[in-house]
């Protein structure tokens, strides 16, 4: 155990393996639940044989995951309660990880079994909120302290608006295509006994590729964020900091630390804070809805001094003693997250100060917000395997049960092109969106624009799944968290 997990004890290694297994299981379920949307159009327009489409989609999901920035991954993590993020190796931390993953998997499996294209993003979002709310209530913190509401608002809006964008934009694109391209074969029901002309197959394969790539780059990151949270909390000596950071990165960071120290001291205006108070002050601020207090800048100044003390004399973070890496990450986390919140709430008056602090935040994130290659590959493989095994139920719903007529070539291409663009834009801004909702609403939009008719039973079920996902997963996350915390404390003595 020593060489692989540092000084991690056997019980924690067991929980680490279980947590990672659950995280990869979530991505596996995500694969046959969400990725199936990407192949629905090429399969139902006979552009590609089912298993060729599935393998091709899996390859591009892999490429999307491998080239992803990680912004969505850490955006999801920022929704979690600060005290649990900082203590994943505790009983409460394990209960958080297990409960949100189990509740997300349970709901995803249930909706997949019924053939409903429900959102894995919504599922995970609801589970995280449930854990945060229950954790806050169990610690008498009130509902407002349980969730990062500012980030929840951003993510909630992206999940709410993206299906509307999918429906409206696909309908408009389909009408534009119909007005400009006078090729009857684009708008006729595909012949079940032969493939479409080569140029149509090329277009549909291209849009399938784009959606698969976009799905990997966005949805794949949700699992990556949770896996990194698990690794950082349980094996901090290896994953708390980016040990592969280039030589000289510490020199640049130290230079910025000294520069921003003057800003912190100026803003502190004579107030002081010791180290323990600094941590609790910044934690309380990050949990709040933006309640700024005069202790924030003194606390930042103290954290900055901690960072300088630990980094001084080192060229890279890999040179730090293992027992200091977790401590340094904590100081980095509080500093960067607080700076980010101060910028968003316009609490830094001078533009020059805001620019300097923003640069410092970026440098810190290079040392902390990283995802190892093996994590990306494992997530991509989980997504791909899930797609290959369980694609059919969701594909049947998208291809046959949304409209009253068969999906045409133009409808499939329009829906997938809009889905690809929407997901890639969300990825750029670090916002998770639902491939399922964007694509299925796009198919519905193309059917409405073509006056093909919509199957109201299917739409009602989709809407019901959409409406129920959030409250059900909040409830499941909260109940699993409370039960898991009780079990881990009483049976295994973890607190």
KOLNU-712678 format. One line per 10 residues: their letters; for each residue x, y, z of C-alpha. Coordinates in Angstrom, 3 decimals. Layout:
<atoms>
a	X Y Z; ...
</atoms>
This chain:
<atoms>
xxxxxxxxxx	0.000 0.000 0.000; 2.886 2.350 0.819; 4.203 2.713 -2.712; 0.843 3.227 -4.419; -1.127 5.149 -1.801; 1.574 6.725 0.378; 0.700 6.241 4.026; -2.993 5.554 3.393; -4.337 2.864 5.708; -6.097 -0.256 4.466
xxxxxxxxxx	-9.640 0.896 5.334; -9.170 4.127 3.391; -7.719 2.191 0.445; -10.836 -0.002 0.391; -13.098 3.053 0.438; -10.953 4.674 -2.240; -11.415 1.679 -4.533; -15.170 1.605 -3.864; -15.501 5.332 -4.518; -13.571 5.116 -7.776
xxxxxxxxxx	-15.639 2.099 -8.850; -18.823 4.097 -8.256; -17.455 7.093 -10.162; -16.573 4.952 -13.177; -19.959 3.219 -12.903; -21.632 6.634 -13.104; -19.734 7.345 -16.323; -20.596 3.877 -17.654; -24.312 4.536 -17.048; -23.862 8.010 -18.506
xxxxxxxxxx	-22.490 6.302 -21.621; -25.502 4.170 -22.388; -27.881 6.856 -21.156; -26.526 10.055 -22.722; -24.064 9.093 -25.430; -26.762 7.019 -27.124; -28.336 10.324 -28.178; -25.353 11.049 -30.410; -25.844 7.887 -32.480; -29.648 7.990 -32.687
xxxxxxxxxx	-29.804 9.999 -35.900; -27.178 8.062 -37.882; -28.757 4.759 -36.844; -32.336 5.755 -37.629; -31.416 7.313 -40.956; -29.427 4.150 -41.859; -26.294 6.232 -42.368; -24.218 3.821 -40.293; -24.846 0.307 -38.989; -25.619 0.414 -35.230
xxxxxxxxxx	-22.387 -1.088 -33.944; -20.212 0.910 -36.325; -21.986 4.083 -35.138; -21.544 3.135 -31.495; -17.829 2.373 -31.841; -17.262 5.552 -33.864; -19.116 7.609 -31.252; -17.069 5.987 -28.497; -13.812 6.941 -30.219; -14.854 10.592 -30.498
xxxxxxxxxx	-16.084 10.632 -26.917; -12.579 9.492 -25.985; -11.014 12.310 -28.014; -13.421 14.823 -26.445; -12.513 13.687 -22.937; -8.767 13.713 -23.638; -8.833 17.253 -25.041; -11.156 18.723 -22.391; -9.981 21.656 -20.287; -11.292 20.507 -16.903
xxxxxxxxxx	-13.317 23.707 -16.389; -16.625 21.822 -16.181; -15.083 19.206 -13.871; -14.067 21.739 -11.255; -17.240 23.768 -11.815; -19.245 20.742 -10.640; -16.958 20.290 -7.605; -17.443 23.954 -6.632; -21.119 23.188 -5.936; -20.185 20.940 -3.012
xxxxxxxxxx	-20.008 22.176 0.605; -16.587 23.688 1.377; -16.070 21.675 4.562; -16.765 18.383 2.771; -14.539 19.252 -0.192; -11.689 19.924 2.236; -12.274 16.668 4.154; -13.136 13.997 1.597; -11.146 11.401 3.549; -13.413 11.807 6.584
xxxxxxxxxx	-16.586 9.838 7.262; -18.699 12.779 6.084; -16.561 13.085 2.952; -16.970 9.416 2.068; -20.705 9.628 2.781; -20.914 12.605 0.400; -19.118 10.828 -2.455; -20.996 7.533 -2.062; -24.427 9.144 -1.671; -24.293 11.506 -4.629
xxxxxxxxxx	-22.931 8.818 -6.952; -25.370 6.109 -5.813; -28.389 8.421 -6.088; -27.306 9.566 -9.578; -26.781 5.976 -10.745; -30.124 4.804 -9.316; -32.099 7.522 -11.115; -30.170 7.115 -14.369; -30.748 3.359 -14.397; -34.446 3.818 -13.675
xxxxxxxxxx	-35.019 6.317 -16.483; -32.860 4.274 -18.878; -34.921 1.164 -18.163; -38.048 3.113 -19.088; -36.321 4.414 -22.229; -36.533 8.051 -21.075; -33.731 10.394 -22.185; -33.364 12.005 -18.759; -30.353 14.185 -17.998; -27.273 12.834 -16.219
xxxxxxxxxx	-26.278 16.461 -15.618; -29.574 17.193 -13.864; -29.198 13.955 -11.918; -25.751 14.785 -10.590; -26.693 18.411 -9.930; -29.697 17.334 -7.845; -27.695 14.740 -5.921; -25.037 17.327 -5.034; -27.697 19.766 -3.833; -29.292 17.055 -1.700
xxxxxxxxxx	-25.975 16.232 -0.029; -25.233 19.912 0.601; -28.648 20.654 2.065; -28.643 17.603 4.346; -25.099 18.327 5.513; -26.086 21.879 6.377; -29.244 20.840 8.240; -27.359 18.182 10.233; -24.855 20.845 11.296; -27.478 23.517 12.049
xxxxxxxxxx	-26.223 25.660 9.207; -29.570 26.434 7.574; -30.504 25.903 3.928; -28.642 28.916 2.533; -25.281 27.607 3.762; -25.700 24.145 2.274; -25.065 24.919 -1.392; -22.961 27.348 -3.397; -26.080 29.149 -4.589; -24.286 31.511 -6.968
xxxxxxxxxx	-22.738 28.580 -8.863; -26.001 26.607 -8.577; -27.831 29.500 -10.238; -25.381 29.533 -13.169; -25.591 25.776 -13.669; -29.364 25.721 -13.155; -29.817 28.388 -15.822; -27.614 26.501 -18.274; -29.645 23.320 -17.731; -32.922 25.222 -18.047
xxxxxxxxxx	-32.083 27.336 -21.090; -30.179 24.757 -23.173; -33.248 22.606 -24.091; -35.122 25.750 -25.153; -32.135 26.728 -27.277; -32.116 23.213 -28.738; -35.820 23.311 -29.668; -35.949 26.840 -31.112; -32.596 26.875 -32.905; -33.099 23.443 -34.461
xxxxxxxxxx	-36.542 24.447 -35.718; -35.116 27.639 -37.260; -32.130 25.823 -38.770; -34.384 23.138 -40.268; -36.643 25.781 -41.852; -33.566 27.598 -43.212; -32.192 24.370 -44.708; -35.583 23.574 -46.233; -35.759 27.035 -47.814; -32.233 26.994 -49.219
xxxxxxxxxx	-31.585 23.356 -50.187; -34.105 21.939 -52.645; -33.183 18.273 -52.395; -36.339 16.187 -51.796; -34.363 13.202 -50.511; -33.291 15.258 -47.479; -36.887 15.573 -46.279; -38.269 12.138 -47.092; -38.484 9.199 -44.708; -35.333 7.055 -45.071
xxxxxxxxxx	-35.623 3.837 -47.035; -35.252 1.018 -44.474; -33.576 -1.229 -47.042; -30.724 0.995 -48.190; -28.333 3.642 -46.988; -28.786 7.292 -48.047; -26.643 8.907 -50.777; -22.978 9.285 -49.865; -23.130 13.082 -49.411; -26.024 12.769 -46.933
xxxxxxxxxx	-24.234 10.027 -45.034; -21.179 12.266 -44.847; -23.165 15.151 -43.327; -24.860 12.929 -40.744; -21.633 11.163 -39.803; -20.004 14.565 -39.360; -22.751 15.823 -37.028; -22.682 12.530 -35.067; -18.929 12.956 -34.688; -19.374 16.518 -33.471
xxxxxxxxxx	-21.996 15.622 -30.862; -19.903 12.683 -29.633; -16.828 14.896 -29.293; -18.826 17.628 -27.535; -20.435 15.098 -25.189; -17.056 13.729 -24.198; -15.621 17.194 -23.638; -18.552 18.236 -21.394; -20.259 15.228 -19.816; -17.033 13.301 -19.376
xxxxxxxxxx	-15.725 16.055 -17.156; -18.436 15.577 -14.533; -17.066 12.196 -13.577; -13.494 13.486 -13.798; -14.244 16.204 -11.260; -15.592 13.687 -8.764; -12.698 11.289 -9.329; -10.188 14.076 -8.696; -12.072 15.068 -5.553; -11.791 11.478 -4.295
xxxxxxxxxx	-8.091 11.201 -5.146; -7.217 14.588 -3.655; -9.044 13.815 -0.420; -7.738 10.297 0.113; -4.296 10.361 -1.540; -3.227 14.016 -1.139; 0.497 13.216 -1.223; 0.110 12.298 -4.917; -2.918 14.248 -6.184; -3.278 17.363 -3.996
xxxxxxxxxx	-0.933 19.318 -6.282; 0.192 19.041 -9.879; 3.508 17.247 -9.414; 4.105 17.433 -13.158; 4.153 21.250 -13.154; 7.230 22.589 -14.994; 10.364 23.729 -13.197; 10.268 27.435 -12.446; 6.498 27.537 -11.865; 7.108 28.117 -8.153
xxxxxxxxxx	9.358 31.105 -8.840; 6.599 32.769 -10.849; 4.020 31.961 -8.173; 6.235 33.347 -5.398; 6.768 36.525 -7.364; 2.999 36.987 -7.682; 2.492 36.118 -4.000; 4.807 38.952 -2.952; 3.069 41.342 -5.361; -0.472 40.623 -4.129
xxxxxxxxxx	0.618 40.719 -0.475; 0.686 44.509 -0.730; -2.887 44.486 -2.080; -4.124 42.290 0.778; -2.369 44.424 3.382; -3.752 47.630 1.861; -7.309 46.271 1.820; -6.963 44.852 5.349; -6.618 48.402 6.751; -4.942 47.379 10.012
xxxxxxxxxx	-7.166 44.394 10.880; -5.448 41.079 11.733; -6.215 37.385 11.590; -4.347 34.304 12.834; -4.129 31.091 10.800; -7.050 29.109 12.309; -9.314 32.151 12.132; -8.239 32.789 8.555; -9.408 29.319 7.437; -12.753 29.566 9.212
xxxxxxxxxx	-13.292 33.153 7.995; -12.690 32.255 4.362; -14.746 29.042 4.633; -17.679 31.017 6.058; -17.374 33.590 3.278; -17.328 30.943 0.557; -20.425 29.285 2.047; -22.289 32.590 2.330; -24.375 34.248 -0.341; -21.799 37.029 -0.631
xxxxxxxxxx	-21.717 38.445 2.907; -18.429 40.375 2.839; -16.805 41.240 6.166; -13.734 43.303 7.068; -11.915 40.101 8.132; -11.748 38.740 4.570; -8.622 40.589 3.426; -6.662 39.996 6.669; -7.530 36.295 6.311; -6.305 36.342 2.701
xxxxxxxxxx	-3.104 38.052 3.816; -2.541 35.301 6.397; -3.181 32.548 3.849; -0.801 34.227 1.440; 1.919 34.266 4.097; 1.340 30.528 4.624; 1.772 29.924 0.888; 4.998 31.944 0.717; 6.426 30.160 3.769; 5.741 26.701 2.337
xxxxxxxxxx	6.973 27.495 -1.191; 10.084 29.400 -0.230; 13.236 27.493 -1.140; 11.522 25.098 -3.596; 11.563 25.064 -7.393; 8.523 22.795 -7.880; 5.701 21.525 -5.676; 7.081 17.997 -6.138; 9.947 19.008 -3.838; 7.552 19.684 -0.956
xxxxxxxxxx	7.358 17.057 1.825; 4.307 14.826 1.333; 2.679 15.966 4.588; 2.760 19.604 3.411; 1.078 19.097 0.053; -2.442 18.809 1.422; -1.876 21.852 3.662; -0.639 23.900 0.709; -3.575 22.811 -1.444; -5.973 23.950 1.287
xxxxxxxxxx	-4.300 27.369 1.385; -4.405 27.514 -2.427; -8.085 26.511 -2.475; -9.215 29.129 0.034; -7.151 31.858 -1.641; -8.189 31.190 -5.246; -11.882 30.606 -4.485; -12.085 33.741 -2.338; -10.395 35.876 -5.000; -12.842 34.485 -7.578
xxxxxxxxxx	-15.814 35.390 -5.400; -14.464 38.871 -4.628; -14.092 39.525 -8.348; -17.620 38.345 -9.125; -19.144 40.483 -6.365; -17.100 43.553 -7.445; -15.375 43.888 -4.073; -12.004 44.820 -5.611; -12.246 48.456 -6.574; -9.002 49.147 -8.461
xxxxxxxxxx	-8.698 47.569 -11.920; -4.967 47.047 -11.479; -5.561 45.183 -8.216; -8.256 43.040 -9.815; -5.935 42.180 -12.707; -3.063 41.238 -10.363; -5.308 39.068 -8.185; -6.824 37.431 -11.269; -3.342 36.504 -12.493; -2.501 35.065 -9.077
xxxxxxxxxx	-5.708 33.010 -9.096; -4.848 31.626 -12.544; -1.343 30.635 -11.419; -2.736 28.868 -8.347; -5.253 26.952 -10.462; -2.450 25.630 -12.675; -1.062 23.921 -9.564; -4.411 22.553 -8.333; -6.909 22.171 -11.192; -5.330 19.384 -13.194
xxxxxxxxxx	-6.531 15.987 -14.368; -4.034 13.139 -14.932; -4.101 11.396 -18.291; -5.055 8.020 -16.762; -8.220 9.559 -15.254; -9.255 10.953 -18.645; -8.606 7.620 -20.377; -10.505 5.638 -17.718; -13.511 7.984 -17.931; -13.495 7.853 -21.726
xxxxxxxxxx	-13.372 4.039 -21.694; -16.265 3.927 -19.211; -18.348 6.203 -21.447; -17.482 4.169 -24.539; -18.266 0.803 -22.967; -21.563 2.109 -21.639; -22.548 3.351 -25.085; -21.711 0.010 -26.728; -23.736 -2.014 -24.232; -26.902 -0.044 -23.539
xxxxxxxxxx	-27.508 2.305 -26.452; -30.691 0.803 -27.876; -33.430 1.918 -25.438; -32.618 5.625 -25.695; -31.983 5.462 -29.446; -35.447 3.956 -30.024; -37.075 6.802 -28.081; -35.195 9.548 -29.943; -35.582 7.946 -33.369; -39.177 6.708 -33.222
xxxxxxxxxx	-41.156 8.073 -30.298; -40.735 11.855 -30.308; -42.335 12.623 -33.680; -45.280 10.907 -35.343; -43.213 10.299 -38.457; -39.766 8.800 -38.953; -36.767 11.069 -38.429; -35.557 12.479 -41.774; -31.977 13.266 -42.802; -32.405 17.033 -42.532
xxxxxxxxxx	-34.085 16.772 -39.136; -31.333 14.558 -37.725; -28.534 16.762 -39.058; -30.187 19.975 -37.800; -30.731 18.590 -34.286; -27.191 17.269 -33.991; -25.521 20.408 -35.365; -27.347 22.616 -32.833; -26.593 20.154 -30.017; -22.899 20.150 -30.906
xxxxxxxxxx	-22.649 23.959 -30.977; -24.611 24.389 -27.743; -22.518 21.854 -25.817; -19.193 23.228 -27.079; -20.192 26.771 -26.099; -21.188 25.566 -22.632; -17.873 23.735 -22.362; -15.998 26.941 -23.189; -17.637 28.715 -20.239; -17.267 25.783 -17.843
xxxxxxxxxx	-21.022 25.073 -17.631; -22.457 21.537 -17.630; -25.398 21.023 -19.978; -27.467 17.993 -20.821; -26.734 16.313 -24.149; -30.004 14.435 -23.670; -32.169 17.507 -23.235; -30.513 19.535 -25.985; -30.683 16.791 -28.595; -34.146 15.398 -27.775
xxxxxxxxxx	-35.602 18.925 -27.664; -33.847 19.605 -30.976; -35.509 16.558 -32.557; -38.854 17.783 -31.218; -38.149 21.249 -32.653; -37.401 19.803 -36.095; -40.623 17.735 -35.978; -42.654 20.796 -35.003; -41.073 22.914 -37.758; -41.850 20.219 -40.335
xxxxxxxxxx	-45.432 19.823 -39.058; -44.635 16.135 -38.610; -46.605 15.966 -35.391; -45.339 15.109 -31.931; -46.169 12.055 -29.831; -47.613 13.733 -26.768; -47.273 10.640 -24.565; -43.522 10.598 -25.129; -43.198 14.357 -24.648; -45.241 14.142 -21.463
xxxxxxxxxx	-42.960 11.409 -20.141; -39.853 13.388 -21.127; -41.218 16.487 -19.418; -42.134 14.465 -16.341; -38.608 13.007 -16.167; -37.186 16.518 -16.627; -39.344 17.987 -13.857; -38.899 15.086 -11.419; -35.158 14.543 -11.846; -34.062 17.475 -9.699
xxxxxxxxxx	-36.388 17.003 -6.677; -36.061 13.207 -6.696; -32.259 13.347 -6.835; -32.151 16.035 -4.123; -34.200 13.692 -1.931; -32.106 10.627 -2.812; -28.837 12.480 -2.261; -29.985 13.790 1.121; -31.280 10.416 2.335; -28.252 8.443 1.158
xxxxxxxxxx	-25.933 11.008 2.753; -27.657 10.871 6.144; -27.791 7.061 6.068; -24.204 6.730 4.874; -22.896 9.102 7.531; -24.638 7.103 10.248; -23.328 3.792 8.880; -19.730 4.961 8.475; -19.584 6.494 11.956; -21.179 3.568 13.810
xxxxx	-19.729 0.623 11.901; -16.316 1.904 10.803; -15.749 4.682 13.326; -15.188 7.341 10.614; -16.244 10.879 11.526
</atoms>
